[in-house]
Amino acid sequence: MIEYKKATLLDIPKMQDLVKPEVDKGIILFRSSDEMATNIRSYILALKNEELKGFGALHFHAPNLAEVRSLVVSKDVRGEGVGSSIVKVLLDEARAFGVKQVFTLTYEKGFFEKLNFKEIPKEELPAHKIWADCIKCKYFPVCEEIALIYYL
Ligand SMILES: CC(C)(COP(=O)(O)OP(=O)(O)OC[C@H]1O[C@@H](n2cnc3c(N)ncnc32)[C@H](O)[C@@H]1OP(=O)(O)O)[C@@H](O)C(=O)NCCC(=O)NCCS
């Protein structure tokens, strides 16, 4: 059985280990331990028998806008609904905080469409997202990521 819970600062090393292959491939942006600590309240973990199997973050950009980011599931449990469950927990959290729209930037368009996210032109995203985050990516500015949005 998978348990979903908020991350603590003590989880950061294991989270970095889990996401490393995706960071190396350029699929997920590298976040330093300090950056993760600053945003630790945004992360939800998926645990199986207390072992970390996935995580994702809900990052607030504006009073009406948040982002699902850094979503990753361990290869040995992919396709079992863990990724969807993490996104659903993050959407519940967004709802509880009063956010109206949640976007994501991803290569996994089909996965997010199954969760009722709709594709939007990347130009509709807030400019500071592009400049603060995308500029750190090794694929910037020729990026194949797709922007999708969910209306709460
Ligand atoms: C994307 C990812 C998080 C999905 O996690 P997961 O736990 O395997 O996903 P789920 O099991 O919840 O999949 C839910 C559904 O989406 C489908 N799905 C998963 N990836 C898909 C894709 N790329 N395209 C279409 N459908 C997809 C699954 O088949 C499943 O369908 P079903 O409900 O009919 O069985 C995982 O593959 C991963 O960690 N990928 C690497 C990192 C990454 O790309 N993260 C997203 C960047 S924000």
The ligand as an ORCA input file, in Angstrom:
! r2SCAN-3c Opt
* xyz 0 1
  C       5.204     10.581    -15.610
  C       5.237      9.698    -14.349
  C       5.305     10.593    -13.112
  C       3.940      8.870    -14.325
  O       3.891      8.166    -13.085
  P       3.132      6.749    -12.971
  O       2.997      6.431    -11.538
  O       3.819      5.760    -13.829
  O       1.730      7.126    -13.634
  P       0.328      6.400    -13.368
  O       0.565      4.941    -13.112
  O      -0.412      7.160    -12.356
  O      -0.349      6.590    -14.802
  C      -1.648      7.045    -14.910
  C      -2.163      6.780    -16.279
  O      -1.436      7.560    -17.233
  C      -0.898      6.695    -18.220
  N       0.358      7.290    -18.636
  C       1.506      7.367    -17.929
  N       2.420      8.019    -18.674
  C       1.808      8.328    -19.839
  C       2.209      9.002    -21.025
  N       3.448      9.494    -21.167
  N       1.323      9.154    -22.035
  C       0.067      8.657    -21.915
  N      -0.384      8.024    -20.819
  C       0.482      7.864    -19.807
  C      -0.761      5.353    -17.552
  O      -0.741      4.330    -18.520
  C      -2.000      5.332    -16.703
  O      -3.129      5.020    -17.487
  P      -4.349      4.128    -16.907
  O      -4.925      4.960    -15.772
  O      -5.275      3.987    -18.054
  O      -3.721      2.863    -16.453
  C       6.435      8.704    -14.370
  O       6.426      8.005    -15.583
  C       7.801      9.380    -14.207
  O       8.302      9.512    -13.078
  N       8.407      9.796    -15.347
  C       9.709     10.451    -15.309
  C       9.624     11.863    -14.782
  C       8.624     12.729    -15.537
  O       8.529     12.701    -16.763
  N       7.859     13.519    -14.780
  C       6.870     14.434    -15.314
  C       7.482     15.773    -15.475
  S       6.512     16.999    -14.677
*
